[in-house]
Structure formats: structure tokens, C-alpha cells
Amino acid sequence: MRSRFLVLVAVALVSAACGGGGGGSDNPPPPVAGPADPDPPVPDPDPPSVVPPVLASERFSGGDASTSVSNERAFGQRPEAIEQDFELDGTFTAGNAIFRNDHEGEGPLLNARTCQGCHTRDGRGRVPVDTNTPMDSMSISIGLGTDADDETIEDPNYGSLLQVFGLASFSGGGDVTPGLSRFGGGAGEAIGEGFPFVEYEAVAGAFADGQPYELRKPIYKVRDLSYGDFAAGIQFSPRVAPQVFGLGLLEAVPEADIRAWADPSDSDGDGISGRAAEAFDQATGTTRLGRIGVKAAVPSLLLQNTGAYRADMGVTNSLAPEEDCAPLQTSCIQAALLEPDNNPGGVDISDLELALVEFYVRLLAVPERRGFDEGTDTWDEEVLAGRTLFFEGGCGSCHRQTLTTGTAAGSVLGEVRINALFPDAPPIEVLSDQVIYPYTDLLLHDMGGSCDPIVPERADGSACPSGENCVWVQRCTGLADGRPEGTATGVEWRTAPLWGLGLVQTVNPGATFLHDGRARTISEAILWHGGEAETAKEAYRSMTAPERASLLSFLESL
């Protein structure tokens, strides 16, 4: 069965600034009561309408797993504790090499040859510059809804992820055309499944003070289907590959803590109803909290990696061993049979390689905050003013400032070293028991909007029953994609961590924001918020120009 997992992930900026108003907390929990009061109630600390105290430690966003590097390589650093340990540093370096290089047995269909191919410098992908440039670090999840087990119902011709390239696109010379899709061409050779592209409509608006702004409303289209029509009821979910640092820390936040922040029925009446995602863990055979990916559909970084290897690169592995060819794609199935068989089980990547990549991504350090003067132990006044506005506007009710990790368990694959795996991996100390500042609650929130049914159209917008001139078109309002994934609905998204936000365009010049890259600026990302975040969005829209500048200064310091 084709994977519903995307490239690593972890998080595209679904909520790139404010997440809602009221509820939740950003302060550490109160002390545990002594023997005289053995079972007291544990209320949530100060509500986010109360601005939490400013701490010098906030500059260390990832605790001990922070890095002071703030240039174009800021997202690809290792914590100091790893760098100073010869063996662990070697393991990190080995994982880095695998992350950046291709593999034998890739394809036959794929979206990229390497992890780095989508996560450039361990950062964000990009939206194509025009409608004739193929998506090379952005992808389109597809499906026909979910079944009773919250599994994606796959399209019989295309599975659960549209793959843009065949291996012929990477035969050398830089010309990707040979492996791109051609209408009906998949009957004869394993080529890309379809050509997705995006067009934008301008949406005009104005702040309360009269200053105008313009947003880009995306319309997603797919042409040149190689393997037949989509099934009736097809759903699209476009996503730009996100930055991948800090995921090991988020994975180590205790599940009980995240569940305690959920309020699915909005019992406190604050308008925020965060919901815990549930996900099946193939590695352990249990259902766990989902926390990885833009819809929190994946319970662990390992499974995010293995799913991405299979679906995006066509690299099979012990946790995703079947080739990613839909049942009716006979040319893909035949091409897969010709791949080399170099690993146990006939998979394309070994468990050792998987564990090395898992270690590398788990240990990618979080950039420190900017705006703190170590000489005077003070924060920049503009940053502090913006921080106050952030919490007073209700942004902190979803973008929770402070989390604390528990014990960061070692890999279920075993203890990894440069050239071997050993049983019973010990915990990873630098990720354990860390106070971190990611600005997320890792919960699902309704961000508003709706989608029309996806239907084929001609270039003039008229109905098109089938054929080479038909383009399949998705039109949505708000941030909705209309495609459920796991236990998330078509309007729900996991709160995006905001750490590193101000360095996104330093690491990846030209990068844009939100899950699909529609927002060219952080301001635009805030203005796309809706649903549970409508109140916070309106708080931003109602600010004066100097207040908006202060808020953006704060967000850019993260």
C-alpha cells in the first residue's frame, strides 16, 4: 500500500505567527504538592492573556541542543555535546552524508533523489517559479478520504502521493523532461504521474488603519496524467517541504503533556479547541500520539523518514518494504523488478542507514534567538514590545512558548554507530529533560475554510469529462485543503513551531510561508489565519503600523 507520509517532516509553517486567542499556557507547571496534599488538582498556569515573564534562557530555543550559527547554514548544525564527542560526531556526519546522497534502487517514480533535494540546507522547499516548472521540493498528497482505521483511501491509479518524475529525469545533463508525465504515456514506461502547478488570484484587504495588503489565493491544477483519470472524489493537499531541525526535541515532549493541553470540546469557552492526533506506529504495533507532519499524522521521526523514503524517493525499507507503484501502474511494477537486491528483504536501504539518518535529523540543533545582548543581559526593546503583543493578541494559546522534554529514548532500530547497529539503544542525553521554546502545542486546530469538489476543466473553465485537454482543479477558501489525513480533517492543521522563523529566508532565499508556500511574508501568513485563529488574526489586523512592526520584529527574532 502506498504511503501517506511526505518528505520528513515535520512541519511546514501552517500557522506562521498567531494561533488563536485565550486558553493554554506558556509557563512551567507548578511544583508537585507534598504529602499533606497527595492528590491536588493541577490547574493550567497563567492564561496566555497574561504575558509570561521574560527570561534570558529564551534565547536558547532548543535548550542544550541550540546553535549560535545564524547564517545560511543555521538549520544544519549539531549540538555542542555531539560535536565534542568523537564517536557521536562521526555518527552525525555519516547520517548527514546519507541525507545528502542518492541510493541504489530509487524510483521507479519519485519526487526527489535525496532528502536534501527537498529540504535544501535542511530548510524549506520552494514553490515553482512558474506554471511550466515542475515541483521539485513541493508535493501533492492525494486520496479519496479515510477509512474506519483513519488510513487514506488511495486512488487506484495514483495512490496517496502524486509523483512528478520518473528516473529518466535524472539520467544526467540536468534535463528532467524525459521522466516527466505525458498524457497516457505511463502505459509504456515508468514516467511521472502528472504535472501539478499552481496559479494565484489576488485577494485585496486592508488593516484597520487603512493600509492595504494583498494576499495570494492558490488554485491548484494537475495536467498530463500518465496513468488515466483520477477517481471521482479525488482530494489534493499541496505541501512545501519544511525545515527539519528540532524534530528530535519535539519527539521527546511527553505524550501526556501534549494530551493535557487538548480541549476538543472547548470546555473553557475560549474559542480554542486543540485536539490530539492519533497515529498507528508500524515500528511498535501500537497507536500513539501523532505529532510529526503538518497534520500530525505520524507518531515518530523514524516513520516520517521511512514513509518519505518510499513515497518521495521510491526507496523501500524494512518499515515500508513495498515499491510505491499503484496496482494499475504495470510499467512501474515492471521497472521495479529490475532494481538491484542489495539488502536483507530485498529493500533499497538498510536499517543501519535508516538509523544513521534518523540520528542525524533528530540531532539537528535549533538556532538561538536573536535580539538578546549578552553584554547587558537584556532583550531588544522592539522585540520585547512585539512579544507582549504576541501574547496579548492570543497567539500563545496555540503557539505555546515553553515545553519541556522528557527522556529522549534511543532508536527502536538499535544503538547506531558509524558502521554498526547494537541492541537496546540508550537515551539521547542532549535531547532529554530540556526546557525548549518552540511556540507550538503540537495539537490539531481548525483553521477554517472549505474546498469545492475537484473536477476536470478545460482551459476556459468549462466542464471537461475526460481527455488530454482536461486539467483537474482544486479551489479552496481559507487554509482548508479538504483532504483528511490520519485523524485530522480537511480544515485541521498541527500548530507549526515558530522557532527559526526569522532565519527561513536566510537559509533558503526566496522561501515562502505556510504549508503550501502561499504567503510571501510572515505578515501574509498571519492574515491567512482563520477558524480558531480568527480572533488572533483580527487582533493583528487591528494593530497600528508601529505595533505590527514590533510584532514582526519579535517573530523574526525567533
Secondary structure by P-SEA (a helix, b strand, c coil): cccccccccccccccccccccbbbbccccccccccccccccccccccccccccccccccccccccccccccccccccccccccccaaaaaaaaaaaaaacccccccccccccccccccccccbbbbcccccccccccbbbbbccccccccccccccccccccccccccccccccccccccccccccccccccccccbbbbbbbbbbccccbbbbbbbbbbbbccccccccccbbbbbbbccccccaaaaaaaccaaaaaaacccccccccccbbbbbbbbbcccccccccccccccccccaaaaaaaaaaccccccccccccccccccaaaaaaaaaaccccccccccccaaaaaaaaaaaaabbbbcccccccccccccaaaaaaaaaaaaaccccccccbbbbcccccccccccccccccccccccccccccccccccccbbbbcccccccbbbbccccccccccccbbbbbbbcccccccccccccccccccccccccccccccccccccccccccccaaaaaaaccccaaaaaaaaaaccaaaaaaaaaaaaac
